Amino acid sequence: MAKLFETGGIYPPPSHIPRLARYKRGRTIFDGRHPEIYERASSLLKDTPHAAQLKTLFIAVNLMDILLTKPADLLTGEPPTYESGKGPGSREQERLDSIVEENDLTQMTHELVIGGGYRGDSFIKAYYATRADVSETEALAEELGLTAPETRPEPIIEAVPANIVFPELSSGSRKKFRAINVAWVDWVEEPGGKVVRWIYGKAESYVPYLVVERYIPGYIVYERYKLSEGHVDTEWGVPISTYTIGEQVATGREVDVVETGTPELLIRHIPYKSVDDRWEGINGVEKLESVLSAINERLVQIDLILFKHSDPWMYGPDDIDEGDTVRGGGRYIPVDKDGPTPGYMTWEGQLNSAFQELDILLGLVYQMSETPQWLFGTTLANDKGGTGTSHTDSGAIKARFMPILAKVNRIRAHVDRALRDAIWTAMQLENFANKGVDGFEPYEPVYPRINWRDGIPIDEKEAAEVANIRTGGKPTQSVLDAIKTLDGVDEAMASEMITRIDADEERTIGTVDASVFNDTGGGTTGGAA
């Protein structure tokens, strides 16, 4: 089968443009920028006297920010723990803890869950390289006499922007990848750029190149192509720039094909929500776009009604002298002297109906996003869902949290698999890169276990009482596991804490066997000495 990127092709590929447009629309809504909503409201009011005021009155309510952040908070608010299965102090557990800590996987998970919420897809990459970027120091080393600091390569796990990732499906499969491309446009100032700008009066003179990293089992293939600008695709509601791929050029690297030492693809896909007939994930924004538009339009209309109520028109006699002053916020309509007494013109704006519809729309958003309103500490609509504070025991609280917990569990299933795969691959890369290197102690890469928490506070007393009843008073947890659970630390730190506890007991109690004080035998005195 042909590669995805070749001379004569299009970047981005036409089949991926709907996905990229979905990413862009989701981010626009998540960031609170709703140009398409404003255009829709403008079309509704374009033939009314209020069209000129619409831009001033336009309101954008960013509900998706909090709705997409809350699942990430519940997933990583209590950091998970990672186990190698080899026990504390083992080489495997030591490297596992180091990879997790150095790559700050908890924070990365929080960010990619939020990003996946408005995109539908997230990708993470494992590779072995130096973490610090010293390219600028190396560039200035000769000019300024600087010495670039020594950097040590290490296993790295990081998120990859989803809009530059282009998977290639295996033949006959909708979910399995045979290769994954990371491709982006690199704008480079062309030779003689300053002269070109001076002659033609251009502000800049740059040419685009396509940089491709093609990941296949066991290898990474690096490519670079010239690009020529094509057109802007607006079919899917947002502008997507396209390019025509030209001739292939040198990458500038010493080696264009790099062996990885593992048959696994180094990039892992994390869908936000998945189905079995396509690999693309489903985001949490797309199905709410129309409801969010209606909410913003209803708020605009309510604001317009209130604005008009604060600036009513007046009516009164039409024989007012020029020297008299008529004070009022709105217009003045003269009437016959035998007409009604002067007053204000008021109108029924159906505010109650507008607020009732707003309540329904807000309730739909929270229902479709599987998030109870009271989870944020208050309610915005009369959804009859309560405040979430009427239950005190952990079982009742979990039952109230069931919708959002089910959503978090669904997200966790995808994140857990991808993180474990990435850690395992990172271990393989580290051992392969350091094969035969002096001072490196090789170890067996392990597929770790991640112990997640649901983010809901545990009633420790209630849990301990239940365990005591079920076991007849027998211990159900080791000291090591108890410290890991209560303090949220890894095995190495928990073992260190136990060592300190034992040292305190030895210092305060001593090492004398307590059984000597229970000696009931008579006869001699001072035997204990």
C-alpha positions in Angstrom: 0.0 0.0 0.0 1.2 3.5 -0.8 2.5 5.9 1.9 0.2 8.6 3.1 2.6 11.4 2.1 4.3 11.3 -1.3 5.2 13.7 -4.0 2.0 14.9 -5.8 -0.1 14.3 -2.7 -2.1 16.8 -0.6 -1.3 17.9 3.0 -3.3 17.4 5.0 -4.9 14.4 3.3 -8.5 15.0 2.2 -9.8 12.1 4.3 -8.4 13.7 7.5 -9.8 17.2 6.9 -13.2 16.5 8.7 -11.3 15.3 11.8 -9.0 18.4 11.8 -12.0 20.7 11.4 -13.7 19.0 14.3 -10.6 19.6 16.5 -10.6 23.3 15.5 -14.3 23.8 16.1 -14.0 22.0 19.5 -11.1 24.2 20.6 -13.0 27.4 19.5 -15.9 26.5 21.7 -13.7 25.3 24.6 -11.8 28.7 24.5 -15.1 30.6 24.6 -14.8 32.1 21.1 -18.2 31.6 19.3 -18.1 33.4 16.0 -20.5 30.9 14.4 -23.0 31.5 17.2 -22.9 35.3 16.6 -23.5 34.8 12.9 -26.5 32.6 13.6 -28.0 35.2 16.0 -27.3 38.0 13.5 -29.2 36.2 10.9 -32.2 35.8 13.2 -32.3 39.5 14.1 -31.0 41.0 10.9 -34.5 42.4 9.8 -35.3 43.8 13.2 -34.4 47.2 14.8 -32.2 45.4 17.2 -29.6 44.2 14.6 -27.3 47.1 15.2 -27.3 46.5 19.0 -26.6 42.7 18.7 -22.9 43.0 18.6 -22.9 45.0 21.9 -25.3 42.6 23.5 -23.7 39.4 22.3 -22.9 37.0 25.2 -20.8 33.9 25.1 -21.1 31.5 28.0 -18.2 29.0 28.2 -19.9 26.0 29.8 -17.6 23.5 28.1 -14.5 24.6 30.0 -15.9 23.5 33.3 -17.7 20.4 31.9 -14.5 19.0 30.3 -12.2 19.9 33.2 -14.2 18.1 35.9 -13.6 14.6 34.6 -9.9 15.3 34.5 -10.0 16.6 38.0 -11.7 13.4 39.3 -9.3 11.2 37.3 -6.0 12.7 38.6 -7.0 14.8 41.6 -5.7 12.0 43.7 -2.5 10.8 41.9 -2.5 7.2 41.0 0.3 4.8 42.1 2.3 2.6 39.7 3.5 -1.0 40.5 6.0 -3.1 38.6 5.0 -6.3 40.4 8.7 -6.9 41.4 8.4 -5.3 44.9 10.0 -2.2 46.4 13.7 -1.8 46.0 13.8 -3.8 42.7 15.5 -2.3 39.7 12.3 -2.5 37.7 10.3 -0.6 40.4 13.1 2.0 40.7 13.1 2.7 36.9 9.3 2.7 36.8 9.1 5.3 39.6 11.8 7.4 37.9 10.0 7.3 34.5 6.7 8.3 36.1 8.2 11.1 38.2 10.6 12.6 35.5 7.8 12.7 32.9 5.2 14.1 35.4 2.6 11.6 34.0 -0.1 12.8 36.4 -0.1 16.3 35.1 0.2 15.1 31.5 -2.8 12.9 32.0 -4.9 15.8 33.3 -4.0 18.0 30.3 -4.6 15.3 27.7 -8.0 14.4 29.2 -9.1 18.0 28.9 -7.7 18.3 25.4 -9.3 15.0 24.3 -12.6 16.3 25.6 -12.9 18.9 22.9 -10.9 17.0 20.2 -12.0 13.4 20.7 -8.4 12.2 20.3 -5.1 12.4 22.1 -1.7 10.9 21.3 1.3 10.2 23.4 4.8 9.3 22.3 7.6 7.4 24.0 11.2 7.9 22.9 14.8 8.0 24.2 16.6 11.3 24.0 17.9 14.2 26.0 15.2 16.2 27.7 16.9 19.6 27.6 17.1 21.6 24.4 20.6 23.0 24.1 20.5 23.8 20.4 20.6 27.6 21.0 23.6 27.2 23.3 25.4 25.1 20.6 24.5 27.7 17.9 26.1 30.5 20.0 29.0 28.4 21.3 31.5 29.6 18.7 30.2 33.2 18.5 30.1 33.8 22.2 32.6 31.3 23.4 29.9 29.3 25.3 30.2 25.6 26.3 27.0 23.6 25.9 26.1 21.7 29.1 26.3 18.0 29.1 23.0 16.3 28.7 22.0 12.8 29.5 19.5 10.9 27.4 16.5 9.4 29.2 13.2 7.8 28.4 10.6 10.5 27.6 6.8 10.2 27.4 5.0 13.3 26.1 1.8 14.3 24.4 1.8 14.9 20.6 -0.5 17.5 19.1 -3.4 15.5 17.6 -3.7 17.8 14.5 -0.3 16.7 13.2 -0.8 13.0 13.7 -2.0 10.9 10.7 -2.4 7.2 11.3 -2.5 4.6 8.5 -4.9 1.8 9.0 -4.0 -1.9 8.5 -5.6 -3.6 5.6 -9.2 -4.6 6.4 -9.1 -3.0 9.9 -10.9 0.0 11.3 -8.9 0.2 14.6 -5.4 -1.2 14.0 -2.6 0.9 12.7 0.2 -0.3 10.4 2.0 3.1 10.6 1.6 6.5 12.3 2.8 9.7 10.7 3.7 12.9 12.6 3.7 15.6 9.9 3.8 19.4 10.1 4.6 22.4 8.0 8.0 24.1 8.6 8.3 27.6 7.3 11.9 28.5 6.4 13.2 31.8 5.2 14.4 31.4 1.7 17.9 32.3 0.5 18.3 36.0 -0.2 15.1 36.7 1.7 16.2 40.2 2.7 16.9 41.2 -0.9 13.5 39.7 -2.0 11.7 41.7 0.7 13.5 44.9 -0.4 12.8 44.4 -4.1 9.2 43.3 -3.9 8.3 45.2 -0.7 7.2 42.0 1.1 7.1 41.9 4.9 8.5 38.4 4.9 9.8 35.8 2.5 9.4 32.2 3.7 8.8 28.9 1.9 6.9 25.9 3.4 8.4 22.4 3.8 6.6 19.3 5.0 8.5 17.4 7.8 7.4 13.8 8.2 8.2 11.3 11.0 6.8 8.0 9.9 6.6 5.4 12.8 6.5 1.8 11.7 7.2 -1.3 13.9 10.9 -1.3 14.8 11.9 1.9 12.9 11.3 5.7 12.5 11.7 7.0 9.0 12.4 10.8 8.6 11.4 12.6 5.4 11.2 16.2 4.1 9.3 17.6 1.1 8.8 20.9 -0.6 5.3 22.4 -0.4 3.3 24.7 -2.6 0.3 26.5 -1.1 -3.1 25.2 -2.3 -6.5 26.5 -1.2 -8.4 26.9 2.0 -11.0 24.2 2.7 -14.1 25.7 4.5 -16.5 22.8 3.8 -16.6 21.7 7.5 -17.3 25.1 9.0 -13.7 26.2 9.8 -10.8 27.2 7.5 -8.2 24.4 6.9 -5.2 25.4 4.7 -4.1 22.8 2.3 -0.8 22.3 0.4 0.5 20.3 -2.6 3.5 18.1 -1.8 6.4 18.7 -4.1 9.8 16.9 -4.5 11.5 15.2 -1.6 14.6 17.0 -0.2 17.3 16.1 2.3 16.3 16.1 5.9 19.6 17.4 7.3 19.9 14.5 9.7 22.8 12.1 9.8 20.6 9.1 9.5 17.1 9.1 8.1 16.1 5.6 9.3 16.5 4.9 13.0 16.0 1.5 14.6 14.0 1.6 17.8 14.6 -1.9 19.2 10.9 -2.7 19.8 8.2 -4.0 17.5 5.7 -1.6 19.1 4.7 1.7 17.6 6.0 4.5 19.7 2.8 6.5 19.5 -0.3 5.6 21.4 -3.8 6.8 20.6 -6.2 7.8 23.4 -9.8 8.3 22.3 -12.1 10.3 24.6 -15.0 8.0 23.7 -14.8 5.2 21.1 -17.1 3.0 19.0 -16.2 -0.1 17.0 -16.6 1.1 13.5 -13.9 3.8 13.4 -10.7 4.7 15.1 -11.4 8.4 15.6 -12.6 9.3 19.1 -15.8 11.1 19.9 -15.4 14.4 21.7 -17.7 16.0 24.3 -18.5 19.2 22.4 -19.8 18.2 19.0 -23.2 16.9 20.0 -23.7 20.0 22.2 -23.0 22.7 19.6 -26.6 23.4 18.7 -27.7 23.5 22.4 -24.8 25.8 23.3 -25.8 28.1 20.4 -29.4 28.2 21.6 -28.3 29.0 25.2 -26.2 31.9 24.0 -29.0 33.2 21.7 -31.5 33.0 24.6 -29.2 35.0 26.8 -28.8 37.6 24.1 -32.6 37.9 23.8 -33.1 38.2 27.6 -30.4 40.8 27.8 -32.1 42.7 24.9 -35.4 42.6 26.7 -34.0 43.9 29.9 -32.1 46.6 28.0 -35.4 47.8 26.5 -37.2 47.7 29.8 -34.5 50.0 31.2 -35.1 52.5 28.4 -38.8 52.8 27.7 -40.5 55.2 25.3 -42.7 58.0 26.6 -46.0 59.5 25.3 -47.9 62.7 26.2 -49.4 65.9 24.8 -48.1 67.2 21.5 -48.5 71.0 22.4 -45.3 71.3 24.5 -43.6 74.6 24.2 -40.1 74.8 22.8 -38.8 76.0 26.1 -40.2 73.0 28.0 -38.0 70.0 28.5 -39.1 66.4 28.2 -36.9 64.1 30.2 -36.8 60.4 29.5 -34.5 57.6 28.5 -36.3 56.6 25.3 -38.2 58.3 22.5 -41.2 60.6 23.0 -44.5 60.0 21.2 -46.9 63.0 21.1 -50.7 62.3 21.4 -53.8 64.4 21.3 -54.7 66.5 24.3 -57.9 64.5 24.7 -55.9 61.3 24.6 -54.5 59.2 27.5 -52.5 60.8 30.3 -48.7 61.0 29.8 -46.9 57.8 30.7 -44.4 55.2 29.7 -44.8 52.5 27.0 -44.0 49.1 28.4 -44.2 45.7 26.6 -44.5 42.1 27.6 -41.2 40.5 26.7 -42.2 37.0 27.8 -39.3 36.9 30.2 -40.7 34.0 32.2 -41.0 31.8 29.1 -37.4 32.8 28.1 -36.0 31.8 31.5 -38.0 28.5 31.5 -36.5 27.6 28.1 -33.0 28.6 29.4 -33.5 26.2 32.3 -34.4 23.4 30.0 -31.4 24.1 27.7 -29.0 24.2 30.6 -30.4 20.9 32.0 -30.0 19.3 28.6 -26.3 20.3 28.5 -25.6 18.8 31.9 -27.6 15.7 31.1 -25.9 15.1 27.7 -22.5 15.7 29.3 -23.2 13.2 32.1 -22.4 15.8 34.7 -24.7 16.7 37.7 -25.1 20.4 38.1 -24.5 20.3 41.9 -21.0 18.9 41.2 -19.9 22.5 40.8 -21.2 23.6 44.2 -24.4 25.2 42.9 -27.2 24.8 40.3 -28.0 27.2 37.5 -31.4 25.7 36.5 -34.4 24.3 38.3 -33.4 20.7 37.4 -34.8 19.2 40.6 -31.5 17.5 41.1 -30.7 19.0 44.5 -27.4 20.3 45.7 -25.6 17.0 46.3 -25.2 17.6 50.0 -28.3 15.7 51.3 -26.3 12.4 51.7 -23.5 11.9 54.2 -22.4 8.3 53.9 -19.9 7.3 51.2 -22.3 4.8 49.5 -25.0 7.5 49.1 -22.4 10.0 47.8 -21.1 7.6 45.3 -24.6 6.9 44.1 -25.1 10.6 43.6 -21.9 10.8 41.6 -22.7 7.7 39.5 -23.2 9.6 36.1 -19.9 11.4 36.3 -18.1 8.4 37.8 -19.3 6.2 34.9 -17.9 8.8 32.5 -14.6 9.0 34.3 -14.3 5.2 34.3 -14.8 5.1 30.5 -12.1 7.7 30.0 -9.8 5.9 32.4 -10.0 2.7 30.4 -8.4 4.3 27.4 -5.9 6.4 29.4 -4.8 3.4 31.5 -4.0 1.2 28.5 -2.1 3.9 26.6 0.0 4.9 29.7 0.9 1.3 30.5 1.9 0.7 26.9 4.0 3.9 26.8 5.8 3.1 30.0 6.6 -0.5 28.9 7.8 0.8 25.5 10.0 3.5 27.3 11.6 0.7 29.3 12.3 -1.3 26.1 13.8 1.8 24.5 16.1 2.5 27.4 17.5 -1.0 27.5 18.0 -1.1 23.8 19.8 2.3 23.7 22.1 1.4 26.6 23.0 -2.1 25.4 26.7 -2.6 26.1 27.0 0.9 27.8 29.4 0.8 30.8 27.7 1.7 34.0 24.2 0.8 32.9 22.4 -2.0 34.8 20.0 -3.7 32.4 16.6 -4.8 33.6 13.6 -6.6 32.3 10.9 -4.2 30.9 7.7 -4.8 32.8 4.1 -4.1 32.0 3.1 -2.0 35.0 -0.1 -1.8 36.9 -1.7 1.6 37.7 -3.9 2.0 40.8 -6.4 4.7 40.1 -8.7 6.5 42.5 -12.2 7.8 41.7 -11.5 11.2 43.1 -14.3 11.0 45.8 -13.1 11.4 49.4 -13.1 8.1 51.3 -14.7 7.7 54.8 -11.7 5.9 56.2 -13.5 5.1 59.5 -16.5 3.6 57.7 -14.2 1.5 55.4 -12.1 0.2 58.3 -15.3 -0.8 60.2 -16.7 -2.7 57.2 -13.3 -4.5 56.7 -13.2 -5.4 60.4 -16.7 -6.9 60.3 -16.0 -8.9 57.1 -12.7 -10.4 58.4 -13.6 -11.0 62.0 -11.0 -8.5 63.2 -8.1 -9.8 61.1 -5.7 -7.4 59.3 -6.7 -6.6 55.8 -3.9 -4.4 54.7 -0.2 -4.3 55.2 1.5 -1.2 56.7 3.2 -0.6 53.4 -0.1 -0.6 51.4 -1.8 1.5 54.1 0.8 4.2 53.8 0.7 4.1 50.0 -3.1 4.5 50.1 -3.4 7.1 52.8 -0.5 9.3 51.8 -0.6 8.7 48.0 3.2 7.8 47.7 5.1 5.2 45.8 6.6 2.0 47.2 10.1 3.5 47.7 8.8 6.4 49.8 6.4 4.1 51.7 9.3 1.8 52.5 11.4 4.8 53.7 8.5 5.9 56.0 8.3 2.4 57.5 12.1 2.4 58.2 11.7 5.8 60.0 8.7 4.4 62.0 10.8 1.3 63.1 13.7 3.6 64.0 11.4 5.7 66.3 10.1 2.6 68.0 13.6 1.3 68.6 14.7 4.6 70.0 11.7 5.0 72.4 11.1 1.4 73.4 14.5 -0.2 73.0 15.4 -3.7 71.8 14.8 -5.6 75.0 12.5 -8.6 74.5 9.3 -7.6 76.3 8.7 -11.2 77.4 11.2 -10.9 80.2 8.9 -8.6 82.0 6.2 -11.3 82.0 8.4 -13.9 83.8 6.2 -15.3 86.6 8.9 -17.7 87.9 10.1 -17.3 91.5 13.4 -18.2 93.1 16.2 -15.9 92.2 16.2 -12.1 92.0 17.9 -10.1 89.4 17.7 -12.8 86.8 16.5 -10.3 84.3 19.8 -8.5 84.5 
